[in-house]
């Protein structure tokens, strides 16, 4: 072989060598698994939009520098477990668990993949973290403070409905978050001298039946509790108005559907802050070192259109303190 041909061949081979090496060394696009609670993206569209927007604001573009792997368990406990296991086995870089129940199943599935919890009434009491200041382990995120806010929520409800003496609690008893909130509400109601009764709803068809019974039995109002009732917010609102039952909830996003009012955390902000934690973790932070965050803003939303349909006159003093009034 001539010397020039040998040098050319050697140079070409050497140039080819680094290519596989560079490909192997190129950092893979981070993958974030999101364990929702509803049945599909349509039911989660408001919060899904908030999550996507939060990633975008931090410079993440899906398909370009981040991959989002969404899972929708439809409130079914066995699907929460199966989908959490799927995400763990697929070795995502971070799991975002929208609810405490999802976080519990994710934690059961993995002790190494970081888990960011969007919202849970009591992360410490539920065994998800060691403390709010030092979570330890692989879970961090945000606390709803629902237990602490039960009394205030009930007081606002009574201000909007002065005759409030009997409150129906509408929930799916299979959902642990709903049960925790319900227990706190029961304590607050007892302290305020308000009678309560639980109406269990396990399917959307039972919502109409529940509100029919609530109206028939002379309850002054209803409290729609937990993620399953959020999923069915359109049916809850329609049934509440049809049977003229003033109804309160926690998420502001339920009120436009016919509820009278809501009082609770700013949930889109919760998603923004949760994504901030995902960003920190992808950049090297350990979840156990990131304190559990609590609400920095509580929203009171009042639906005057619903109030008019219910024959209620909301006090001006209450309207003055509202963060949002739906005309």
C-alpha positions as CSV (number, residue, x, y, z in Angstrom):
1,X,0.0,0.0,0.0
2,X,1.3,3.5,-0.9
3,X,2.2,5.8,2.0
4,X,-0.4,8.4,1.0
5,X,-3.2,5.8,0.8
6,X,-2.2,4.4,4.2
7,X,-2.3,7.8,5.9
8,X,-5.7,8.6,4.3
9,X,-7.1,5.3,5.4
10,X,-5.7,5.7,8.9
11,X,-7.1,9.3,9.2
12,X,-10.5,8.2,8.0
13,X,-10.6,5.4,10.5
14,X,-9.6,7.6,13.3
15,X,-12.2,10.1,12.4
16,X,-14.9,7.4,12.6
17,X,-13.8,6.1,16.0
18,X,-15.1,9.0,18.2
19,X,-18.7,8.9,16.7
20,X,-20.1,6.0,18.7
21,X,-18.2,7.2,21.7
22,X,-19.8,10.7,21.4
23,X,-23.2,9.1,20.9
24,X,-22.8,7.0,24.0
25,X,-21.6,10.0,26.0
26,X,-24.4,12.3,24.8
27,X,-26.7,12.9,27.8
28,X,-30.1,11.4,27.3
29,X,-33.2,13.6,27.3
30,X,-34.6,13.7,30.9
31,X,-37.8,11.7,31.3
32,X,-40.5,12.8,33.7
33,X,-43.3,10.5,34.5
34,X,-46.6,12.1,35.6
35,X,-49.0,10.0,37.6
36,X,-52.3,11.9,37.5
37,X,-55.6,10.8,39.2
38,X,-58.3,11.2,36.5
39,X,-59.2,9.0,33.6
40,X,-57.6,11.0,30.7
41,X,-56.1,14.3,29.6
42,X,-59.5,15.9,29.0
43,X,-60.4,15.6,32.7
44,X,-57.1,17.0,33.7
45,X,-56.9,19.7,31.0
46,X,-56.7,22.7,33.3
47,X,-53.9,21.3,35.5
48,X,-52.2,19.6,32.5
49,X,-52.0,23.0,30.9
50,X,-50.6,24.5,34.1
51,X,-48.0,21.7,34.3
52,X,-46.9,22.2,30.6
53,X,-46.8,25.9,31.0
54,X,-44.6,25.6,34.1
55,X,-42.1,23.4,32.3
56,X,-42.1,25.9,29.3
57,X,-41.4,28.8,31.7
58,X,-38.3,27.0,32.9
59,X,-37.0,26.5,29.4
60,X,-38.2,22.9,28.9
61,X,-39.8,22.0,25.6
62,X,-41.4,18.6,25.3
63,X,-39.7,16.4,22.8
64,X,-36.7,18.8,22.6
65,X,-35.2,18.8,26.1
66,X,-37.7,16.9,28.2
67,X,-40.0,13.9,27.7
68,X,-43.2,13.8,29.7
69,X,-44.7,10.4,30.2
70,X,-48.3,10.8,31.4
71,X,-50.4,8.1,33.2
72,X,-54.1,8.3,34.0
73,X,-55.3,5.9,36.7
74,X,-59.0,6.9,36.6
75,X,-59.2,6.9,40.4
76,X,-58.8,3.1,40.5
77,X,-56.5,2.0,43.3
78,X,-55.2,-1.0,41.3
79,X,-54.3,1.2,38.4
80,X,-52.5,3.7,40.6
81,X,-50.3,0.8,41.7
82,X,-49.8,-0.7,38.2
83,X,-49.0,2.6,36.6
84,X,-46.6,3.7,39.3
85,X,-44.8,0.4,38.8
86,X,-44.7,1.0,35.1
87,X,-43.1,4.4,35.5
88,X,-40.5,2.9,38.0
89,X,-39.6,0.1,35.7
90,X,-39.2,2.4,32.7
91,X,-36.6,4.2,34.8
92,X,-37.9,7.7,34.4
93,X,-35.7,10.4,36.0
94,X,-38.4,11.9,38.2
95,X,-42.0,10.9,39.0
96,X,-44.5,13.7,39.5
97,X,-47.3,12.3,41.7
98,X,-50.3,14.6,41.5
99,X,-52.0,13.2,44.6
100,X,-50.8,11.7,47.9
101,X,-52.3,8.3,46.9
102,X,-50.2,8.4,43.7
103,X,-47.1,9.4,45.7
104,X,-47.7,6.5,48.1
105,X,-47.9,4.0,45.3
106,X,-44.9,5.5,43.6
107,X,-42.9,5.3,46.8
108,X,-44.0,1.6,47.1
109,X,-42.7,1.1,43.5
110,X,-39.3,2.7,44.0
111,X,-37.0,4.0,46.7
112,X,-34.5,5.5,44.4
113,X,-36.3,7.5,41.7
114,X,-37.1,11.0,43.0
115,X,-40.9,11.7,43.6
116,X,-42.4,15.2,43.5
117,X,-45.8,15.3,45.2
118,X,-48.1,18.1,43.9
119,X,-50.7,18.0,46.7
120,X,-51.5,16.0,49.8
121,X,-53.4,17.0,52.9
122,X,-50.8,15.6,55.3
123,X,-47.6,14.3,53.9
124,X,-46.1,13.6,57.3
125,X,-49.1,12.0,58.8
126,X,-49.5,9.9,55.7
127,X,-46.0,8.5,56.0
128,X,-44.7,10.1,52.8
129,X,-42.0,12.1,54.4
130,X,-40.2,12.3,57.8
131,X,-40.9,16.0,58.3
132,X,-41.9,19.1,56.4
133,X,-38.4,20.7,56.8
134,X,-36.4,17.5,56.1
135,X,-38.4,15.1,54.0
136,X,-35.7,12.5,53.8
137,X,-36.0,9.6,51.4
138,X,-37.0,10.1,47.8
139,X,-40.2,12.2,48.2
140,X,-40.7,15.9,48.4
141,X,-43.3,18.4,47.2
142,X,-46.3,20.3,48.6
143,X,-48.8,20.0,51.3
144,X,-52.5,21.2,51.0
145,X,-52.9,22.1,54.6
146,X,-56.5,20.9,54.1
147,X,-56.8,19.7,57.7
148,X,-55.8,23.1,59.1
149,X,-58.2,25.0,56.7
150,X,-61.3,23.0,57.5
151,X,-62.6,25.4,60.1
152,X,-62.0,28.5,58.0
153,X,-63.7,26.9,55.0
154,X,-66.8,26.0,57.1
155,X,-66.9,29.6,58.5
156,X,-66.9,31.1,55.0
157,X,-69.6,28.7,53.9
158,X,-71.8,29.8,56.8
159,X,-71.2,33.4,56.0
160,X,-72.5,32.7,52.5
161,X,-75.4,30.6,53.7
162,X,-76.4,32.1,57.1
163,X,-79.0,29.4,57.9
164,X,-76.3,26.7,57.5
165,X,-76.9,24.1,60.2
166,X,-76.9,20.8,58.3
167,X,-74.1,20.0,55.8
168,X,-73.9,16.9,53.5
169,X,-70.4,15.6,52.7
170,X,-70.2,14.1,49.2
171,X,-67.2,11.9,48.6
172,X,-65.9,8.6,47.2
173,X,-65.0,6.6,50.3
174,X,-62.3,4.6,48.4
175,X,-60.2,7.7,48.0
176,X,-57.9,8.2,51.0
177,X,-57.4,11.9,50.5
178,X,-61.2,12.4,50.6
179,X,-61.4,10.5,53.8
180,X,-58.6,12.6,55.5
181,X,-60.3,15.8,54.5
182,X,-63.7,14.5,55.6
183,X,-62.4,13.6,59.1
184,X,-61.0,17.1,59.5
185,X,-64.2,18.6,58.3
186,X,-66.2,16.5,60.8
187,X,-64.1,17.8,63.7
188,X,-64.6,21.4,62.5
189,X,-68.3,21.0,62.0
190,X,-68.7,19.5,65.5
191,X,-66.9,22.4,67.0
192,X,-69.1,24.8,65.2
193,X,-72.3,23.0,66.2
194,X,-73.1,21.9,62.6
195,X,-74.6,18.5,61.9
196,X,-73.0,16.6,59.0
197,X,-73.8,13.4,57.2
198,X,-71.8,11.6,54.5
199,X,-73.2,10.7,51.1
200,X,-71.0,8.2,49.4
201,X,-70.6,8.4,45.6
202,X,-68.6,5.8,43.7
203,X,-69.8,6.4,40.2
204,X,-70.9,9.5,38.3
205,X,-74.4,8.1,38.1
206,X,-74.7,8.3,41.8
207,X,-74.0,12.0,42.0
208,X,-77.5,13.0,40.9
209,X,-79.0,10.5,43.3
210,X,-76.9,11.9,46.2
211,X,-78.0,15.5,45.6
212,X,-81.6,14.4,45.2
213,X,-81.4,12.8,48.6
214,X,-79.5,15.8,50.1
215,X,-82.3,18.1,49.0
216,X,-85.0,15.7,50.1
217,X,-83.5,15.3,53.6
218,X,-83.4,19.1,54.1
219,X,-79.7,19.8,54.2
220,X,-78.7,23.4,54.0
221,X,-75.6,22.8,51.9
222,X,-73.1,20.2,50.6
223,X,-69.3,19.9,50.6
224,X,-67.9,18.1,47.5
225,X,-64.7,16.5,48.8
226,X,-61.6,15.0,47.1
227,X,-60.1,14.4,43.6
228,X,-63.0,12.1,42.4
229,X,-65.5,15.0,42.9
230,X,-63.1,17.3,41.1
231,X,-63.1,14.9,38.1
232,X,-66.9,15.0,38.1
233,X,-67.2,18.7,38.7
234,X,-69.6,19.3,35.8
235,X,-72.0,16.7,37.1
236,X,-71.6,17.9,40.7
237,X,-72.3,21.5,39.7
238,X,-75.3,20.6,37.5
239,X,-76.8,18.4,40.2
240,X,-76.2,21.0,43.0
241,X,-78.0,23.6,41.0
242,X,-80.8,21.3,39.8
243,X,-81.7,20.5,43.4
244,X,-80.8,24.0,44.8
245,X,-78.1,22.8,47.1
246,X,-75.4,25.4,47.9
247,X,-72.1,23.5,47.5
248,X,-68.6,24.3,48.5
249,X,-65.3,22.7,47.5
250,X,-61.5,23.2,47.7
251,X,-60.3,23.7,44.1
252,X,-61.3,27.0,42.5
253,X,-61.6,25.2,39.2
254,X,-64.8,23.5,40.3
255,X,-66.7,26.7,41.0
256,X,-67.6,27.8,37.4
257,X,-69.5,24.5,37.0
258,X,-72.3,25.5,39.4
259,X,-70.8,25.4,42.9
260,X,-71.4,28.3,45.2
261,X,-67.8,28.8,46.4
262,X,-64.4,27.3,47.1
263,X,-61.6,28.0,49.5
264,X,-58.2,26.5,49.2
265,X,-54.7,26.6,47.7
266,X,-54.0,28.0,44.2
267,X,-53.7,24.7,42.5
268,X,-52.1,26.0,39.2
269,X,-49.4,27.6,41.4
270,X,-48.9,24.2,43.1
271,X,-48.1,22.7,39.7
272,X,-45.7,25.5,39.0
273,X,-43.9,25.1,42.2
274,X,-43.8,21.3,41.8
275,X,-42.2,21.7,38.4
276,X,-39.6,24.0,40.0
277,X,-38.7,21.1,42.3
278,X,-38.4,18.8,39.2
279,X,-36.0,21.3,37.7
280,X,-33.9,21.4,40.8
281,X,-33.8,17.6,41.0
282,X,-32.8,17.2,37.3
283,X,-30.0,19.6,38.1
284,X,-28.7,17.5,41.0
285,X,-30.7,18.3,44.1
286,X,-31.8,15.5,46.4
287,X,-35.5,15.3,47.1
288,X,-34.9,14.5,50.8
289,X,-33.2,17.9,51.1
290,X,-36.0,19.9,49.6
291,X,-38.5,21.0,52.3
292,X,-42.2,20.3,51.8
293,X,-43.8,23.6,50.7
294,X,-47.1,24.8,52.0
295,X,-49.6,27.2,50.4
296,X,-48.4,30.7,50.0
297,X,-51.8,31.9,48.7
298,X,-55.3,30.8,49.5
299,X,-58.1,31.6,47.1
300,X,-61.7,32.3,47.9
301,X,-63.9,32.1,44.7
302,X,-67.6,32.9,44.7
303,X,-70.1,32.2,42.0
304,X,-72.7,34.9,42.0
305,X,-74.5,33.3,39.1
306,X,-75.0,30.2,41.2
307,X,-76.0,32.3,44.2
308,X,-78.8,33.9,42.1
309,X,-80.0,30.5,40.9
310,X,-80.0,29.3,44.5
311,X,-81.9,32.4,45.8
312,X,-79.0,33.5,47.9
313,X,-77.7,37.0,48.5
314,X,-74.0,36.9,49.2
315,X,-73.0,39.5,51.9
316,X,-70.9,42.4,50.4
317,X,-68.4,41.9,53.2
318,X,-67.7,38.4,51.9
319,X,-67.6,39.5,48.2
320,X,-65.0,42.1,49.2
321,X,-62.6,39.4,50.5
322,X,-63.0,37.1,47.5
323,X,-60.1,36.6,45.1
324,X,-62.4,36.0,42.2
325,X,-66.1,36.6,41.7
326,X,-67.9,34.8,38.9
327,X,-70.7,37.1,37.7
